[in-house]
Amino acid sequence: MLESTQRKALLRIASGYRTISTAAIQVTTGIPPISLLVEERYRLYHTEDAQQQTVKNREREITLNQWQERWEEHTGTAAWTKVLIQDIRPWVRCNHRTLDFYITQFLTGHGSFKYYTKRMGITQDDACSYCGLIDTAEHTVLNCGRWSDWREELEEELGSVINKENISDIMIANGRNWAKVSRFVKKVLQKKKEEERQNVHN
């Protein structure tokens, strides 16, 4: 019950689709499962010098390690988020992490992607409108040729070719990288949505 309530709050924080799993939205926002936070508070309550920052840091480290174990064992949902964020600890420690409607779509795979909309019964097929390949978050942001020019510009700015193995590390490296990737994702998804609407009307 607590995690269900937490999930609703986190979806609002991240501007995420309500179909995103609890595990995925917790990791995406960097906020530990509430059950682990309760256990952390319980340990602090029964610990001397609980107000000292070193003690709080120690207990939070325990929480993050427990959360990492859960994340590694988690199956069935959040598959794409697990590909992008394998180790949640550096992700959680990132102080410049900011989310919006677009970057949350990319990090969770729930959004303007035919693979997702077909699963939701919104579209009849999962083919990319530009190249015919399966339209996933990975395909749209990292691979689709329609956005290759914008992607190359981003990679030149970042000084690195982006892929699913390194994109999260690049984003958390510094605030400039995060902002650049976020702008690229927003520009792609906005333009993609605009062109899809035009195709429907035509």
LINDA-V219850 format. One record per residue. RES is the residue in one letter. SS is DSSP state (H for helix, E for strand, L for the rest). BURIAL is I if it has 9 or more other C-alpha atoms within 8 Angstrom, else O. Layout:
BEGIN
<<RES	SS	BURIAL> <RES	SS	BURIAL>>
END
This chain:
BEGIN
<<M	L	O> <L	H	O> <E	H	I> <S	H	O> <T	H	O> <Q	H	I> <R	H	I> <K	H	I> <A	H	O> <L	H	I> <L	H	I> <R	H	O> <I	H	I> <A	H	I> <S	L	I> <G	L	I> <Y	L	I> <R	L	O> <T	L	O> <I	L	I> <S	L	O> <T	H	I> <A	H	I> <A	H	I> <I	H	I> <Q	H	I> <V	H	I> <T	H	I> <T	H	I> <G	L	I> <I	L	O> <P	L	I> <P	L	I> <I	H	I> <S	H	O> <L	H	I> <L	H	I> <V	H	O> <E	H	O> <E	H	I> <R	H	O> <Y	H	O> <R	H	I> <L	H	I> <Y	H	O> <H	L	O> <T	L	O> <E	L	O> <D	L	O> <A	L	I> <Q	L	O> <Q	L	O> <Q	H	O> <T	H	O> <V	H	I> <K	H	I> <N	H	O> <R	H	O> <E	H	I> <R	H	I> <E	H	O> <I	H	O> <T	H	I> <L	H	I> <N	H	I> <Q	H	I> <W	H	I> <Q	H	I> <E	H	O> <R	H	O> <W	H	I> <E	H	O> <E	H	O> <H	L	O> <T	L	O> <G	L	O> <T	L	O> <A	L	I> <A	H	O> <W	H	I> <T	H	I> <K	H	I> <V	H	I> <L	H	I> <I	L	I> <Q	L	O> <D	L	O> <I	H	I> <R	H	I> <P	H	O> <W	H	I> <V	H	I> <R	H	O> <C	L	O> <N	L	O> <H	L	O> <R	L	O> <T	L	O> <L	L	I> <D	L	O> <F	H	I> <Y	H	I> <I	H	I> <T	H	I> <Q	H	I> <F	H	I> <L	H	I> <T	H	I> <G	L	I> <H	L	I> <G	L	I> <S	L	I> <F	L	I> <K	H	I> <Y	H	I> <Y	H	I> <T	H	I> <K	H	I> <R	H	O> <M	L	O> <G	L	O> <I	L	O> <T	L	I> <Q	L	O> <D	L	O> <D	L	I> <A	E	I> <C	L	I> <S	L	O> <Y	L	O> <C	L	O> <G	L	O> <L	L	O> <I	E	I> <D	L	I> <T	L	I> <A	H	I> <E	H	I> <H	H	I> <T	H	I> <V	H	I> <L	H	I> <N	H	O> <C	L	I> <G	H	O> <R	H	O> <W	H	I> <S	H	I> <D	H	O> <W	H	O> <R	H	I> <E	H	O> <E	H	O> <L	H	I> <E	H	I> <E	H	O> <E	H	O> <L	H	O> <G	L	O> <S	L	O> <V	L	O> <I	L	O> <N	L	O> <K	L	I> <E	L	O> <N	L	I> <I	H	I> <S	H	I> <D	H	O> <I	H	I> <M	H	I> <I	H	I> <A	H	O> <N	L	I> <G	H	I> <R	H	O> <N	H	I> <W	H	I> <A	H	O> <K	H	I> <V	H	I> <S	H	I> <R	H	O> <F	H	I> <V	H	I> <K	H	I> <K	H	O> <V	H	I> <L	H	I> <Q	H	O> <K	H	O> <K	H	O> <K	H	I> <E	H	O> <E	H	O> <E	H	I> <R	H	O> <Q	H	O> <N	H	O> <V	H	O> <H	H	O> <N	L	O>>
END
